[in-house]
C-alpha cells in the first residue's frame, strides 16, 4: 500500500489556488485540496527580501503520485519556482487513508 502524504503549495491568489486544486482533484491526482488564506510569507528571492500575502494549499495524495502532482502543479502555477513540499502522514484514521488511496487510485 502506498503511503499517504500531504503536499504543501503556496499560490499568489485564491483564484489560482482554486484552479490548481480543482484540476488536481478532477484528474484524480489528489483526493482533497484545502485552501488556507491569507498567509504572510517572508523570503528572499533573487537577493531581495520579500513579504507577500499568499494562499496555502494542502493536498492529500499517495506517495507514488508525488512526481506527477509536482509536474502538474508546475504546469498550472504562475510562480517560476512554486513551493511543492511533501510530508508523510504519521497518524490518521484508517477510513480516511483508505478514502485518499481510493480517490487517487484511478479506479
C-alpha positions as CSV (number, residue, x, y, z in Angstrom):
1,X,0.0,0.0,0.0
2,X,1.3,3.4,-0.9
3,X,1.9,5.9,1.9
4,X,-0.4,8.9,2.1
5,X,1.2,12.3,2.1
6,X,0.3,16.0,2.4
7,X,1.7,18.3,-0.2
8,X,2.1,22.0,0.8
9,X,2.0,24.6,-2.0
10,X,1.6,28.3,-1.9
11,X,-0.2,30.3,-4.5
12,X,-0.4,34.0,-5.3
13,X,-4.2,34.2,-5.1
14,X,-7.4,32.3,-4.0
15,X,-8.3,32.0,-7.7
16,X,-5.0,30.4,-8.6
17,X,-5.2,28.0,-5.7
18,X,-8.8,27.0,-6.5
19,X,-7.9,26.5,-10.2
20,X,-4.9,24.3,-9.3
21,X,-6.8,22.4,-6.6
22,X,-9.8,21.7,-8.9
23,X,-7.6,20.4,-11.7
24,X,-5.7,18.1,-9.3
25,X,-8.9,16.7,-7.8
26,X,-10.7,16.3,-11.2
27,X,-7.7,14.5,-12.6
28,X,-7.6,12.1,-9.6
29,X,-4.1,13.2,-8.7
30,X,-5.1,14.3,-5.2
31,X,-8.1,13.3,-3.0
32,X,-8.6,16.7,-1.5
33,X,-7.3,20.2,-1.5
34,X,-7.7,22.5,1.5
35,X,-7.1,26.2,0.9
36,X,-6.0,28.5,3.7
37,X,-5.9,32.2,3.4
38,X,-4.4,34.6,3.9
39,X,-0.9,33.7,4.9
40,X,2.1,36.0,5.0
41,X,5.3,34.7,3.6
42,X,8.8,36.2,4.2
43,X,11.6,35.0,2.0
44,X,14.5,36.1,-0.2
45,X,14.0,35.8,-3.9
46,X,16.8,36.8,-6.3
47,X,18.7,38.5,-3.5
48,X,15.7,40.7,-2.5
49,X,13.7,40.4,0.8
50,X,10.1,39.8,0.0
51,X,7.0,39.9,2.2
52,X,4.0,38.6,0.3
53,X,0.4,37.7,1.1
54,X,-0.3,34.2,-0.3
55,X,-2.7,31.3,-0.1
56,X,-1.6,27.9,1.2
57,X,-2.8,24.7,-0.4
58,X,-2.8,21.4,1.4
59,X,-3.4,18.5,-0.9
60,X,-3.6,14.8,0.1
61,X,-2.4,12.1,-2.1
62,X,-0.4,8.9,-2.3
63,X,3.4,9.0,-2.3
64,X,3.6,7.3,-5.7
65,X,1.7,10.2,-7.2
66,X,4.1,12.9,-5.9
67,X,6.2,13.2,-9.2
68,X,3.0,13.5,-11.3
69,X,1.4,16.0,-8.9
70,X,4.7,18.1,-8.8
71,X,4.8,18.2,-12.6
72,X,1.2,19.2,-12.9
73,X,1.5,21.9,-10.3
74,X,4.5,23.3,-12.2
75,X,2.4,23.3,-15.4
76,X,-0.5,25.2,-13.8
77,X,1.3,27.5,-11.4
78,X,2.3,31.1,-12.1
79,X,5.4,31.1,-10.0
80,X,8.8,30.4,-11.5
81,X,9.6,28.2,-8.5
82,X,6.5,27.1,-6.7
83,X,6.7,25.6,-3.2
84,X,6.0,21.9,-3.5
85,X,6.8,20.1,-0.3
86,X,5.6,16.6,0.7
87,X,5.3,15.3,4.2
88,X,4.2,11.9,5.4
89,X,1.1,11.4,7.4
90,X,2.2,9.6,10.5
91,X,-1.2,9.1,12.1
92,X,-4.7,9.2,10.7
93,X,-7.9,7.2,10.7
94,X,-7.8,4.1,8.5
95,X,-11.0,5.1,6.8
96,X,-9.6,8.5,5.8
97,X,-6.4,7.0,4.5
98,X,-8.4,4.4,2.6
99,X,-10.5,7.2,1.0
100,X,-7.4,9.1,-0.1
101,X,-6.0,5.9,-1.7
102,X,-9.3,5.1,-3.4
103,X,-9.7,8.6,-4.8
104,X,-6.2,8.6,-6.2
105,X,-6.0,5.1,-7.5
106,X,-7.9,5.8,-10.8
107,X,-10.4,3.0,-10.1
